[in-house]
Amino acid sequence: MPTLPKPTTGDTTWFVRDRFGMFIHWGLYALPSRHEWVQSYEEISPEAYRKYFEHFNPTMFDPRTWARMAREAGMKYVVLTSKHHEGFCLWDSQFTDYKVTNTPFGKDLLKPFTETFRAEGLRVGFYYSLLDWHHPDFPIDIFHPLRNHPDVANLNAGRDIRRYAEYMRNQVRELLTNFQPDILWCDFSYPDATYKGLPGKGRIDWESEKLLALVRELSPRIIMNNRLDLPTEADIYTPEQIQLQEWLKIDGEPVVWEACHTFSGSWGYHRDEDTWKSPEQLIQLLVNTVACGGNLLMNVGPTSLGTFDPRATKALAYYRDWMALHSASIYGCTQSDFAAPRDCRLTQNGNKLYVHIYTWPLQFLFLEGLADKVEFARFLHDGSEVQIKTNNWHINELKRYGLKETTLVLNLPIKKPDVIVPVIELTLKD
């Protein structure tokens, strides 16, 4: 029987079926284009950082293009940074002036974004940062750009985290009421991260219980992630920039989970960063994640003009071309109880077992425990039959050297098919 994750309060039925989403990190940091944490990394004061606010004008922003590219890449949902750690808001919030409608662009971005992606058939979620380096009540801490200011104690005097927590609830209420997102992706907690006497922040600071209660009241079916420092209250768990080797478990129980990754080393647009993943890495990240029962949220960082840079477009095209032929091995699939052959990964959806082949073998592929259990085998990329071998000179010879009677033997072409990761679909017998 396939593994079943812990039940969730939010509606994750569609989530575990869709499996593949697009993360979008977009904000003022697209202008310096040196990482979305540039304000913190370079310790840029709010006053100096304001030049990016005064020049934010994405005149080439076309959400139809973004949505079409996401859909064609096989992505089924999107999560956009409504507010990142810099505090800048992409919607016309009534609780701050630090918002897109006060920039040269002058228009709300979330409304056309949400409407367009939904029209393209994608579900919409919002990332919302718990940090805010712009807000006057957010206490300076280990990540704040003013953490090494010589007068940090006086700068912190009068800042009230309780007022900031109320500000967050007001903004979350706006987002849920005005846009009805399917996911709220809050980021992040660090209660033990002290720095020069400055404490970290967690559930007490965010008043996480109040925030979560508000979300559940306004949007009972919304999916909440696990970064409010309330580890047992999450719907989904979100390992970042790591590849898990097995189904994620919390307190020994499998949970609904989603790995979030970047095409390169930065979430926001980074003009000069050059560690972009290969086509094989991109496809294998998706397959590996689903083979362990998880979702993949793959990130794009648009430019300050509102475009996807050519490297991101190229990466999305690899997914587009592969998913056009192999999406059956991803959507609705999960971890299989069968053991994967060497250099392969398995996903399963009911009586369909999918074998993803990373290293092309010589003539035969061996699947332990599947002898007499497979009705038919075919490649997904062209639908052609893959022969099941039961008895010939090669098989008899292999049996002499230890091939088990319980092993299914597939006869493969000598040459690897011209796809990044070939997939064989096995139809299991009833």
PyMOL commands that set and color helices and strands:
alter all, ss='L'
color gray80, all
select helices_A, chain A and resi 13-18+28-30+38-41+46-54+63-72+100-102+110-119+152-156+161-179+203-206+208-218+279-291+310-329+393-400
alter helices_A, ss='H'
color red, helices_A
select strands_A, chain A and resi 20-24+77-83+123-129+183-187+223-224+249-250+253-254+258-262+295-300+344-349+352-357+364-368+374-379+387-389+407-411+423-428
alter strands_A, ss='S'
color yellow, strands_A
deselect
rebuild
show_as cartoon
